[in-house]
């Protein structure tokens, strides 16, 4: 999460506090809209943990309808 906060600070000129608030807000938004069994992926990614691609392969059917959430 610190990497994302730092990136926001560098690219957008946000203070550390603003970057932290932005990341927290976006992650909260995503987690509210994801099924409970997928929310852990958001937490893991935010913590910089690598997500096992084989786990994601098993969730493709569940993720199929999420493209519209991001305009895709």
C-alpha positions in Angstrom: 0.0 0.0 0.0 2.9 2.3 0.7 4.1 1.9 -2.9 0.7 3.1 -4.2 0.6 6.0 -1.7 4.1 7.0 -2.8 3.2 6.8 -6.5 0.1 9.0 -5.9 2.3 11.5 -4.0 4.9 11.6 -6.8 2.5 11.6 -9.8 -0.2 13.9 -8.5 1.7 16.0 -5.9 -0.5 14.8 -3.1 0.7 14.9 0.5 1.3 11.7 2.3 -2.0 12.0 4.2 -3.9 12.8 1.0 -2.4 9.8 -0.7 -3.2 7.5 2.2 -6.8 8.8 2.2 -7.1 8.2 -1.6 -5.8 4.7 -1.4 -8.1 3.8 1.6 -11.1 5.3 -0.3 -10.4 3.4 -3.5 -9.8 0.1 -1.7 -12.9 0.5 0.3 -14.9 1.2 -2.9 -13.6 -2.0 -4.5 -14.1 -4.2 -1.5 -17.7 -3.0 -1.1 -18.5 -4.0 -4.7 -16.7 -7.4 -4.7 -18.1 -10.6 -3.4 -16.8 -11.3 0.1 -14.7 -14.2 -1.1 -12.7 -11.9 -3.4 -12.1 -9.1 -1.0 -9.0 -10.7 0.3 -7.4 -10.3 -3.1 -7.7 -6.5 -2.7 -6.1 -6.6 0.7 -3.3 -8.9 -0.6 -2.6 -6.6 -3.5 -2.7 -3.5 -1.3 -0.1 -5.1 1.0 2.1 -5.9 -2.0 1.7 -9.6 -1.8 1.8 -11.6 -5.0 -1.5 -13.2 -6.0 -1.2 -16.7 -7.2 -2.5 -16.8 -10.8 -3.9 -20.3 -10.4 -6.3 -19.0 -7.8 -7.5 -16.3 -10.1 -7.9 -18.8 -12.9 -10.4 -20.7 -10.8 -12.4 -17.4 -10.3 -12.8 -16.4 -13.9 -16.5 -17.2 -14.1 -17.1 -15.1 -10.9 -15.1 -12.2 -12.2 -16.7 -12.1 -15.7 -19.4 -9.6 -14.7 -17.0 -7.2 -13.0 -15.8 -5.6 -16.3 -18.7 -3.2 -16.3 -17.7 -2.0 -12.9 -14.6 -0.5 -14.4 -16.2 0.6 -17.7 -14.8 -2.3 -19.6 
